[in-house]
Amino acid sequence: MKISGNIISINEKGRLIVRNIAMKFDPVLKTGNQVYSKTV
């Protein structure tokens, strides 16, 4: 991860981790409807 001013850049290795964290805050996923793909 690189923070430069107002920009946060995530490299390929960190992308899956950030996605998993973001999924915890997604209100649509809490409904139980599988609208998005799961992470592997």
Phi and psi restraints in degrees (value plus and minus 20) as a CYANA .aco file:
   2 LYS   PHI    -153.0  -113.0
   2 LYS   PSI     108.2   148.2
   3 ILE   PHI    -130.3   -90.3
   3 ILE   PSI     103.2   143.2
   4 SER   PHI    -155.6  -115.6
   4 SER   PSI      78.6   118.6
   5 GLY   PHI      45.9    85.9
   5 GLY   PSI    -138.4   -98.4
   6 ASN   PHI    -115.6   -75.6
   6 ASN   PSI     -10.0    30.0
   7 ILE   PHI    -135.1   -95.1
   7 ILE   PSI     110.6   150.6
   8 ILE   PHI    -133.7   -93.7
   8 ILE   PSI     102.2   142.2
   9 SER   PHI    -130.4   -90.4
   9 SER   PSI     113.6   153.6
  10 ILE   PHI    -133.7   -93.7
  10 ILE   PSI     111.9   151.9
  11 ASN   PHI    -101.9   -61.9
  11 ASN   PSI     154.3   194.3
  12 GLU   PHI     -80.3   -40.3
  12 GLU   PSI     -58.3   -18.3
  13 LYS   PHI     -86.4   -46.4
  13 LYS   PSI     -54.0   -14.0
  14 GLY   PHI    -108.0   -68.0
  14 GLY   PSI     -30.5     9.5
  15 ARG   PHI     -81.9   -41.9
  15 ARG   PSI     -64.2   -24.2
  16 LEU   PHI     -85.3   -45.3
  16 LEU   PSI     -59.0   -19.0
  17 ILE   PHI     -85.3   -45.3
  17 ILE   PSI     -65.2   -25.2
  18 VAL   PHI     -83.9   -43.9
  18 VAL   PSI     -58.4   -18.4
  19 ARG   PHI     -83.8   -43.8
  19 ARG   PSI     -63.5   -23.5
  20 ASN   PHI     -83.1   -43.1
  20 ASN   PSI     -59.4   -19.4
  21 ILE   PHI     -86.0   -46.0
  21 ILE   PSI     -64.2   -24.2
  22 ALA   PHI     -84.1   -44.1
  22 ALA   PSI     -52.7   -12.7
  23 MET   PHI     -82.5   -42.5
  23 MET   PSI     -49.8    -9.8
  24 LYS   PHI     -85.7   -45.7
  24 LYS   PSI     -44.2    -4.2
  25 PHE   PHI    -120.9   -80.9
  25 PHE   PSI     -17.2    22.8
  26 ASP   PHI    -103.5   -63.5
  26 ASP   PSI      93.8   133.8
  27 PRO   PHI     -86.8   -46.8
  27 PRO   PSI     -45.0    -5.0
  28 VAL   PHI     -88.5   -48.5
  28 VAL   PSI     -56.9   -16.9
  29 LEU   PHI     -87.6   -47.6
  29 LEU   PSI     -46.1    -6.1
  30 LYS   PHI     -91.3   -51.3
  30 LYS   PSI     -37.2     2.8
  31 THR   PHI     -96.1   -56.1
  31 THR   PSI     -36.5     3.5
  32 GLY   PHI      71.2   111.2
  32 GLY   PSI     -28.7    11.3
  33 ASN   PHI    -100.2   -60.2
  33 ASN   PSI     100.0   140.0
  34 GLN   PHI    -101.4   -61.4
  34 GLN   PSI      66.5   106.5
  35 VAL   PHI    -112.8   -72.8
  35 VAL   PSI     -49.3    -9.3
  36 TYR   PHI    -129.0   -89.0
  36 TYR   PSI     142.0   182.0
  37 SER   PHI     -94.4   -54.4
  37 SER   PSI     131.2   171.2
  38 LYS   PHI    -104.7   -64.7
  38 LYS   PSI     135.4   175.4
  39 THR   PHI    -102.7   -62.7
  39 THR   PSI     133.0   173.0
